[in-house]
Amino acid sequence: MRKVPLLRMRPVILSLIVMVLLALAWLPTGEFLPGDRTNKPQLFVSYEVPTAVANLEDIAFDVRQRIEQRHEWRLVESAENYAWQLHVEVTQDRQIVIAGRLVAPQQATDSAQQNVQHFKIQGPSDAVGALPAQFVKVLIDLIENAESRS
C-alpha cells in the first residue's frame, strides 16, 4: 500500500478545521444571567395550605403535580428577579378556593414597579378534580399572554 502524500490530505484537514470552527462558533460564550439561559419563562412556586385539613393538602398536591408536569416553563428553586413568582393558597369555607398571586419578573427597565395578578378558582367539594386543572389552565393563559406582550 502506498503512502498518501500530505498534499492529498489537505482538503480533508481543511474541512475538519472548518467543522471545528463552526462547532466552536455555535457554542454559547460569555456570562449569561440565569434568566437569559432559556427562552422559556421560569417559575417559582410557593404553597400555603392549612395542615389540619387533609383534603386541602391533596388538592395542593394535585396543583403541584400539574404545575411540575407542564412544559411551558422551567421551575426554579428560589424566588429570583428573573422568574415569575406564584403563591398558591388553598382554603375551604363553604367552597374550596384555590387562590393564586402571580408576580411578573422584574425587568431592568421597570425595576421600581411589580406587576402582580391575583386570580382565584372556587367550587363545591364535588368539583375537587376539576379545580386544579382549571387553576393551571388560568395560570398558563396569564403567563403566555404576558410573555407575548413583552
BELBEL-V341592 format. One record per pair of residues at least 4 apart in sequence whose ideal C-beta (glycine too) atoms are under 7 Angstrom apart, sorted by the first residue. I is the first residue (numbers start at 1). J is the second residue. D is the distance in whole Angstrom. If there is no record, write none. Layout:
{{I	J	D} {I	J	D}}
This chain:
{{4	8	5} {4	9	6} {9	13	6} {10	14	6} {11	15	6} {12	16	6} {13	17	6} {14	18	6} {15	19	6} {16	20	6} {17	21	6} {18	22	6} {19	23	6} {20	24	6} {21	25	6} {22	26	6} {23	27	7} {28	32	7} {32	36	5} {32	37	5} {33	82	7} {34	80	7} {34	82	6} {35	42	7} {35	82	3} {35	105	7} {38	74	6} {40	72	7} {40	73	5} {40	74	5} {41	73	5} {41	84	6} {41	143	6} {41	147	6} {42	73	6} {42	74	5} {42	76	5} {42	82	6} {42	83	4} {42	84	7} {43	73	5} {43	75	6} {43	76	7} {43	83	6} {43	84	5} {43	86	6} {44	76	5} {44	78	7} {44	79	5} {44	80	7} {44	83	5} {44	85	5} {45	67	6} {45	75	7} {45	86	5} {45	88	6} {46	87	5} {47	60	5} {47	64	7} {47	88	5} {48	87	7} {48	89	4} {49	56	5} {49	57	6} {49	60	4} {49	90	5} {50	56	6} {50	91	7} {53	92	6} {54	58	7} {55	59	7} {56	60	6} {56	90	5} {56	92	6} {57	61	6} {58	62	6} {59	63	7} {59	90	5} {59	96	7} {59	98	7} {59	128	6} {59	131	7} {59	132	6} {60	64	6} {60	88	7} {60	90	5} {61	65	6} {62	66	6} {62	132	4} {63	67	6} {63	88	6} {63	98	7} {63	132	5} {63	135	6} {63	136	7} {64	68	6} {65	69	6} {66	132	6} {66	133	7} {66	136	5} {67	136	6} {68	75	7} {70	136	7} {70	140	7} {72	140	6} {72	143	7} {73	143	7} {76	80	6} {76	83	5} {79	85	5} {81	105	6} {81	106	5} {82	105	5} {83	105	6} {84	102	6} {84	103	7} {84	104	6} {84	105	6} {84	143	6} {85	103	4} {86	100	6} {86	102	5} {86	139	7} {87	100	7} {87	101	4} {88	98	7} {88	100	6} {89	99	5} {90	98	5} {91	97	5} {92	96	5} {92	97	7} {93	97	7} {95	122	5} {95	123	6} {95	124	6} {96	122	7} {96	123	6} {96	125	6} {96	128	6} {96	131	6} {97	120	6} {97	122	4} {98	121	5} {98	131	6} {98	132	7} {98	135	5} {99	120	5} {100	119	5} {100	135	7} {100	139	7} {101	116	6} {101	118	5} {102	117	5} {102	142	6} {103	114	6} {103	116	5} {104	115	4} {104	146	6} {106	111	5} {106	114	7} {117	142	6} {119	138	6} {119	142	7} {121	131	5} {121	134	5} {121	135	5} {121	138	7} {123	127	4} {123	130	7} {123	131	5} {127	131	6} {130	134	6} {131	135	6} {132	136	6} {133	137	6} {134	138	7} {135	139	6} {136	140	6} {137	141	7} {138	142	6} {139	143	6} {140	144	6} {141	145	6} {142	146	6} {143	147	6} {144	148	6} {145	149	7} {146	150	7}}
